[in-house]
Amino acid sequence: MDYFNYKDGELHAEEVAISELATHVGTPFYCYSSQTLARHYRVLANSLEGCDFRICFAVKSNSNIAVLASLGRLGAGADVVSAGEIRRALAAGISADSIVFSGVGKTRDEMAFALDHGIFQFNVESQAELHILNEIALSKSQIAPVAIRINPDVDAITHAKISTGKKDDKFGVPIQQALELYAQSQQLQGIRFQGISMHIGSQLTQLAPFRQAYSHAAEFVKTLRAGGHIISVIDAGGGLGIPYCEESEPPLPHDYGAVVKEIFAPLGAKIILEPGRLIVGNAGILVSRVIYSKYSHERRFIIVDAAMNDLMRPSLYDAYHAIVPVSEAHNATPLTPADVVGPVCESSDIFAKDRLLPDFKPDDLIAFRSAGAYGAVMSGTYNTRLLIPEVLVNGAQWSVVRARPTYEELLKCESIPGWV
Ligand SMILES: *Cc1c(COP(=O)(O)O)cnc(C)c1O
């Protein structure tokens, strides 16, 4: 459920008319709803009531510091995958002791930075990484709190590009090998093993893969404990999917939480969840304006001012985003198939193919729904298009939380050497 609804014939974000934002900010832009963020956070948090848990929001899904600050206020920590994301979480007021650091390729500098700030946990993904982390911690006379990220070898049943927990995926350590890593704890004086972690994929639309992975993990925790290890943290990762279209019905957060609770609560460890998409996906839309519409070889094309550089998901993983008119009156016009495309000079700059849509005319405003996760964060400046603004709404208030840069700012990072 979200707070993007029609009121008086106009699409609103909470109490704010999208057309009003478009007039002030210019298109295209992202718009996020605070109340939707809060709602999603609370639904998940409520599902774990009674457990010792923390929701560490996956910063990579939406790293705007106003979004992070909003979630931080509600009690969220952060799951980060780079030193840059640690900086963002800290800038948003999220305390270091609720930051977990994931990712297969942490550099020495990033580890040092994270240690200096005293983060809660490193989710380590290989023996090589573990040894480097040990070395760096020792050089600073510190002890790094670690969970090994296990690869439980389950099929997440999701798009191949967002599966992370099968044995062929680059993420995590096979359970057998993880056991050997924990066994080295005596030799690694700079490491304190405090838990285990996992993350099996994204946009999961079934509970079975979670259940399977979590059961393997629970067994593993028992094995580790039997071997004398203190395992006080279980990081269950993120990955629960959201409904991008009306027909899809992913599991409810409440039912997902019930599985987490059922499998992990008896182990009496602190439970960490790392949701990204679930919290922020449906809390954001991308607003765009129609530039032209044209017919070519009988196909209808709607050319809009947003493009693949602003929202990459459709070209990257054939993702579906519902497209709705900002003015409700369009919904009364007959729907006919159209391709919705951006201005970028790539054939893959397509948001939708053969989508049944109203008779959009130039200057009409449209909105791509469910664009809050993996939208703005993946954007770039291809075709020398400026990064687009992000607007955060709360009730009747709104603010531009990332301004559109100027062309001067874009060009000033580049220079022409004297020898050219
Ligand atoms: C991407 C990622 C997440 C978040 O995934 P969602 O599908 O957005 O919930 C959580 N943990 C790790 C380690 C990730 O890489």
The ligand as an SDF file (V2000), in Angstrom:
LIG
                    3D

 15 15  0  0  0  0  0  0  0  0999 V2000
   20.8990   -5.6140   -2.3600 C   0  0  0  0  0  0  0  0  0  0  0  0
   21.0970   -6.1690   -1.0080 C   0  0  0  0  0  0  0  0  0  0  0  0
   20.0760   -6.0900   -0.0590 C   0  0  0  0  0  0  0  0  0  0  0  0
   18.7070   -5.5000   -0.3450 C   0  0  0  0  0  0  0  0  0  0  0  0
   17.9830   -6.2420   -1.2580 O   0  0  0  0  0  0  0  0  0  0  0  0
   16.4400   -5.8870   -1.5040 P   0  0  0  0  0  0  0  0  0  0  0  0
   16.0080   -6.8460   -2.5330 O   0  0  0  0  0  0  0  0  0  0  0  0
   16.4010   -4.4830   -1.9860 O   0  0  0  0  0  0  0  0  0  0  0  0
   15.7370   -6.0610   -0.2130 O   0  0  0  0  0  0  0  0  0  0  0  0
   20.3290   -6.5790    1.2040 C   0  0  0  0  0  0  0  0  0  0  0  0
   21.5250   -7.1310    1.5150 N   0  0  0  0  0  0  0  0  0  0  0  0
   22.5330   -7.2070    0.6250 C   0  0  0  0  0  0  0  0  0  0  0  0
   23.8150   -7.8040    1.0310 C   0  0  0  0  0  0  0  0  0  0  0  0
   22.3550   -6.7340   -0.6640 C   0  0  0  0  0  0  0  0  0  0  0  0
   23.3470   -6.8440   -1.5460 O   0  0  0  0  0  0  0  0  0  0  0  0
  1  2  1  0
  2  3  1  0
  2 14  2  0
  3  4  1  0
  3 10  2  0
  4  5  1  0
  5  6  1  0
  6  7  2  0
  6  8  1  0
  6  9  1  0
 10 11  1  0
 11 12  2  0
 12 13  1  0
 12 14  1  0
 14 15  1  0
M  END
$$$$
